[in-house]
Amino acid sequence: MSLHPRLTALLCAVVFSACSQLPTTGPSASTIRQTPASEAPAATGVVQVVDINENVVSQLLAGQSRTQFSEAFGDAAASAQSVGPGDVLEVTIWETPPATLFGAVASDLRVAVAAVPTTLPAQMVDREGTISVPFAGRIQAAGMTPRAISASIMQALKGKANQPQVLVRVVQNTSATVTVVGEVATNVRVPLTAGGERLLDALAAAGGVKQPISKVSLQLTRGTRFQTMPLEAIIRDPRQNIPMQPGDVLTALYQPLSFTALGATGRQDEVAFEAQGISLAQAMGRIGGLLDSRSDPRGVFIFRFEPKAALEWPQQPAATTPEGMVPVVYRLDLSDPRSFFAMQSFTMHHRDLVYVSNAPAAELQKFLNMVFSAVYPVVNLVNATK
């Protein structure tokens, strides 16, 4: 028996309403893969969709190696310590007997007189980078080693003092220092010596870090360049314990790292991880993996901003963020056994967003459930009107 036309129209309206209001946690895997580049926000340009495979992981790991201190700054020790403005110098002068300029004159020239050193009062290198030496005048000191300053003073005294010998000693070093700040016991300026202090030496001079080592990163600023590495990685790899240079700034950062998990995962949450970093495999383990009842194993995505030079992009980025970053969606296909190897080397970044889409079958099941829940009341109403 056919339904009344009005009831048929009502039933269709209910079904279409159910279709339009189908709940979901986010876009499907096909929607993310097929989104045209023109629909990307103008502020971020083309959103790159990149499959995670061995080639992509290798490129990303190569880029991460360039962020190591040994690669960014090298392992060259500082050259001989140069004097700078603010340093305090002590100048000692000897003359060959019989001394007449700085030493005392013997009353009897037939008596041998030992050379007596004359130590001048300690003086600070002025802003012009010079010091003053009697009978020699202004001597350039800034940018020169103590040995070079000694040679300059001897040259200036030539013909005035009797075969002078000069020794210059730095008694207070204020220019060749490293500044250590941040999450350390004491913010301090560490003087550099001829021993060649290294990064961990400077950190030890500041009393070490106040937070657990696994949660601290060190940022080294040298001139206009800066780089950050986890402290735990520096301790584990001696190559990263590089020599310090004058003017370096070492900052200990307590920066809790985290990623966000959404979609068909066992745990939808912001998940913290160590400064040393974790792999995508570890991240998936911490969120309980995929929900077997509704997740799409081909629809595991990681949303991230990457430097423009991080990869060979599928599409040339038309624009980047104000910081010069490219929006990227990494896709992992867990139906391919090879992906389980790739995810062990894929490193998670701070503020990554992991999203797992629903499987098409799960969407269909939800649709059918909503349709049947809408149809049954109408059918019951029809039966009641017979």
C-alpha positions in Angstrom: 0.0 0.0 0.0 1.5 3.4 -1.0 2.2 6.1 1.5 0.2 9.3 1.5 1.9 12.0 -0.6 2.3 14.4 2.4 3.8 11.6 4.5 6.2 10.8 1.6 7.3 14.4 1.4 7.8 14.5 5.2 9.8 11.3 5.1 12.1 12.7 2.3 12.5 15.9 4.3 13.6 14.0 7.4 16.1 11.9 5.4 17.6 14.9 3.7 17.8 16.7 7.0 19.7 13.7 8.5 22.1 13.7 5.6 22.9 17.4 6.0 23.4 17.1 9.8 25.6 14.0 9.8 28.0 14.5 12.7 31.8 14.0 12.2 35.0 14.8 13.9 36.6 16.5 10.9 37.2 16.1 7.1 37.5 12.7 5.5 40.8 11.5 4.0 39.6 12.1 0.5 38.6 15.7 1.3 42.1 16.5 2.6 43.8 14.9 -0.4 41.6 16.5 -3.0 41.3 20.0 -1.6 42.3 22.3 -4.5 45.2 24.6 -3.9 43.0 27.6 -4.7 40.9 26.9 -1.6 43.9 27.3 0.7 43.9 30.5 2.8 45.5 33.4 1.0 47.6 34.1 4.0 49.3 30.7 3.9 49.4 29.9 0.2 49.4 26.4 -1.2 48.9 23.7 1.4 51.3 20.9 0.6 50.0 17.3 1.0 53.0 15.0 1.3 53.0 11.2 1.7 55.3 9.9 4.4 57.8 7.5 2.9 61.5 6.7 3.2 62.5 9.5 0.8 60.6 12.2 2.7 61.9 11.0 6.0 65.5 11.1 4.7 65.1 14.7 3.5 63.6 15.7 6.9 66.4 14.0 8.8 69.0 15.7 6.7 67.5 19.0 7.5 67.5 18.2 11.2 71.2 17.4 11.1 71.9 20.9 9.9 70.3 22.2 13.1 73.0 20.6 15.2 75.6 22.9 16.9 78.5 21.1 15.2 77.0 21.7 11.8 75.7 25.3 12.4 78.8 26.7 14.2 81.6 24.2 13.6 84.0 22.7 16.1 86.9 25.2 15.7 88.4 26.4 18.9 88.7 30.1 19.5 91.9 31.7 18.2 94.4 33.3 20.6 92.6 35.5 23.1 92.5 39.1 21.9 92.2 42.0 24.3 89.2 44.2 24.1 87.9 47.5 25.7 87.3 47.1 29.4 90.0 44.5 29.9 92.5 45.3 32.6 96.2 44.9 31.7 99.4 44.7 33.7 102.6 45.7 31.9 106.0 44.7 33.3 109.2 46.0 31.7 112.9 44.9 32.1 116.0 46.7 31.0 119.4 45.3 30.4 121.8 46.7 33.1 122.8 49.4 33.5 119.2 50.5 33.3 118.6 54.2 32.9 114.9 54.6 32.0 112.9 52.4 34.3 115.5 50.8 36.6 117.9 52.3 39.1 121.4 53.4 38.0 124.2 51.6 39.8 126.6 53.9 41.8 129.6 52.0 40.5 129.3 50.9 36.9 132.0 48.2 37.5 129.5 46.4 39.8 127.1 44.1 37.9 123.5 44.9 38.6 120.7 42.4 38.0 117.8 43.4 35.8 115.0 44.5 38.0 111.5 44.4 36.6 109.3 47.5 36.7 105.6 46.7 36.9 103.3 49.6 35.9 100.0 50.1 37.6 97.2 48.0 36.1 95.1 49.9 33.7 91.9 49.4 31.7 91.8 49.4 28.0 89.8 52.5 27.1 86.9 52.8 24.6 89.4 53.7 21.9 91.2 50.4 22.5 94.4 51.9 23.8 96.6 52.0 27.0 99.2 54.4 28.1 102.9 53.4 28.7 105.4 55.9 30.0 107.9 57.0 27.3 106.0 54.9 24.7 102.8 56.9 24.6 99.4 55.5 23.5 99.6 51.8 22.6 96.9 50.1 20.6 95.6 47.1 22.6 92.1 46.2 21.4 92.0 43.4 18.9 95.6 42.3 19.7 96.9 39.5 21.8 99.1 40.2 24.9 102.1 39.0 23.0 101.4 41.5 20.1 100.9 44.3 22.6 104.3 43.5 24.2 106.0 43.7 20.8 104.3 47.1 20.2 105.6 48.4 23.5 109.1 47.2 22.9 109.2 48.8 19.5 108.0 52.1 20.9 110.7 52.0 23.6 113.4 51.2 21.2 116.2 53.8 21.5 114.8 55.0 24.7 115.2 52.1 27.1 118.3 49.8 27.3 117.2 46.6 25.4 113.8 46.5 27.0 111.8 43.3 27.5 108.1 43.6 28.0 105.5 41.2 29.4 101.7 42.1 29.2 99.3 40.1 31.3 95.5 40.3 31.4 94.5 40.6 35.0 90.8 41.1 34.4 89.0 39.8 31.4 85.7 41.6 30.6 85.5 41.4 26.8 86.2 37.7 26.0 83.2 36.3 27.9 80.2 34.1 27.3 76.8 35.1 28.8 74.7 32.3 30.3 71.0 33.1 31.1 67.7 31.4 31.4 66.8 28.3 33.4 70.1 28.1 35.2 71.1 28.4 38.8 72.8 31.8 38.3 72.8 34.1 35.3 76.5 34.8 34.8 79.1 36.1 32.4 81.8 33.4 32.1 85.4 34.7 31.2 87.1 32.7 28.5 90.6 31.5 29.1 93.4 30.0 27.0 92.0 26.6 28.1 89.2 26.9 25.6 86.0 26.6 27.5 83.2 24.5 25.8 79.5 24.8 26.0 79.0 22.5 28.9 81.8 24.3 30.8 79.9 27.5 30.5 76.7 25.8 31.6 78.5 24.3 34.7 79.9 27.8 35.5 76.3 29.0 35.8 75.5 26.3 38.3 73.7 24.0 35.8 70.0 24.0 34.9 67.1 24.2 37.3 64.8 21.9 35.4 65.1 18.2 34.5 67.7 17.7 31.7 65.1 16.0 29.5 62.9 19.1 29.5 65.6 21.7 28.7 66.9 23.0 25.4 69.9 25.2 24.9 69.9 28.1 22.5 73.3 29.3 21.3 73.4 32.8 19.8 76.6 33.8 18.0 76.5 37.1 16.2 73.3 37.2 14.1 72.9 33.4 14.0 71.2 31.2 16.6 70.4 27.5 17.0 68.6 25.4 19.5 69.2 21.8 20.6 68.0 19.6 23.4 70.4 19.5 26.3 70.1 15.7 26.5 71.3 15.4 22.9 74.3 17.6 23.6 75.3 15.5 26.6 74.9 12.3 24.6 76.9 13.5 21.6 80.3 15.0 22.5 80.5 16.6 19.0 77.8 19.1 20.0 79.8 20.3 23.0 81.5 22.9 20.9 84.1 25.5 22.0 82.7 28.9 23.1 83.6 32.1 21.3 83.7 35.6 22.8 80.3 37.3 22.8 78.3 34.0 22.7 75.0 34.0 24.5 73.8 30.6 25.9 70.2 30.5 26.9 68.7 27.5 28.8 65.1 27.1 27.8 62.4 25.2 29.7 60.0 24.6 26.9 57.5 21.9 27.4 56.8 20.4 24.0 53.5 19.0 22.9 51.4 17.9 20.0 47.6 17.7 19.7 45.7 14.6 18.7 42.2 14.8 17.2 39.8 12.5 15.3 39.4 8.7 15.5 42.2 8.1 18.0 42.2 6.4 21.4 42.9 9.8 23.1 42.0 13.3 21.9 44.2 15.5 23.9 47.3 17.8 24.0 50.2 15.4 24.7 53.5 16.6 26.2 56.8 15.1 25.2 60.5 15.4 26.0 62.8 18.1 24.6 64.8 15.2 23.1 61.8 14.6 20.8 59.8 11.5 19.9 58.9 9.7 16.7 55.5 9.5 15.1 55.4 5.8 16.2 55.9 6.8 19.8 53.3 9.6 19.4 50.7 7.2 18.1 51.4 4.9 21.0 50.9 7.7 23.5 47.4 8.5 22.2 46.3 4.9 22.2 46.6 4.3 18.4 43.7 4.3 16.1 40.1 3.4 17.0 39.4 0.1 15.4 35.7 0.8 15.2 35.8 3.9 13.0 39.3 5.0 12.0 40.6 5.0 8.5 44.2 3.5 8.4 44.8 5.4 5.1 43.8 8.7 6.8 46.5 9.5 9.4 47.6 13.1 8.9 50.1 15.4 10.6 49.5 19.2 10.1 52.6 21.3 10.4 54.4 24.4 9.3 57.8 23.7 7.7 60.7 25.9 6.5 60.5 26.5 2.8 63.8 24.6 2.2 62.7 21.5 4.2 61.5 19.4 1.2 61.2 19.3 -2.5 57.5 20.3 -2.6 54.9 18.6 -4.8 53.7 22.2 -5.7 55.8 25.3 -5.5 54.6 27.3 -2.5 53.0 30.4 -3.8 53.3 32.2 -0.4 54.4 31.4 3.1 53.5 32.7 6.6 55.1 35.9 7.8 57.8 33.8 9.4 58.6 32.1 6.1 57.0 28.8 6.9 55.0 26.5 4.5 51.8 24.8 5.6 52.2 21.0 5.1 49.9 18.0 5.6 51.8 14.8 6.0 49.8 11.7 5.2 50.5 8.2 6.6 49.0 5.1 5.1 49.0 2.5 7.8 47.5 -0.1 5.5 51.0 -0.3 3.9 53.4 -2.3 6.2 56.3 -0.2 5.0 54.8 2.9 6.7 55.5 1.3 10.1 59.2 1.6 9.4 58.9 5.2 8.1 56.9 6.4 11.2 59.7 5.2 13.5 62.1 7.8 11.9 59.5 10.6 11.4 60.2 13.1 14.2 57.4 15.0 15.9 57.6 18.8 16.2 56.3 21.1 18.8 52.6 22.1 18.0 52.1 19.3 15.5 48.5 18.3 15.0 47.8 14.6 14.5 44.4 13.9 12.9 42.9 10.5 12.1 39.8 10.6 9.8 36.8 8.3 10.0 36.6 5.3 7.7 34.0 5.6 4.8 32.2 2.5 6.3 31.9 4.3 9.6 30.4 7.3 7.9 28.0 5.0 6.1 27.0 3.3 9.3 26.3 6.7 11.0 24.2 7.8 8.0 22.2 4.6 8.1 21.6 4.9 11.8 20.4 8.4 11.4 18.1 7.5 8.5 16.6 4.6 10.3 16.1 6.7 13.4 14.2 9.2 11.3 12.2 6.7 9.2 10.9 4.6 12.1 8.8 7.3 13.7 7.3 8.2 10.3 6.5 4.5 9.5 4.9 4.2 12.9 2.8 7.2 12.2 1.6 5.8 8.9 0.7 2.5 10.5 -1.2 4.4 13.2 -3.3 6.3 10.6 -4.4 3.1 8.7 
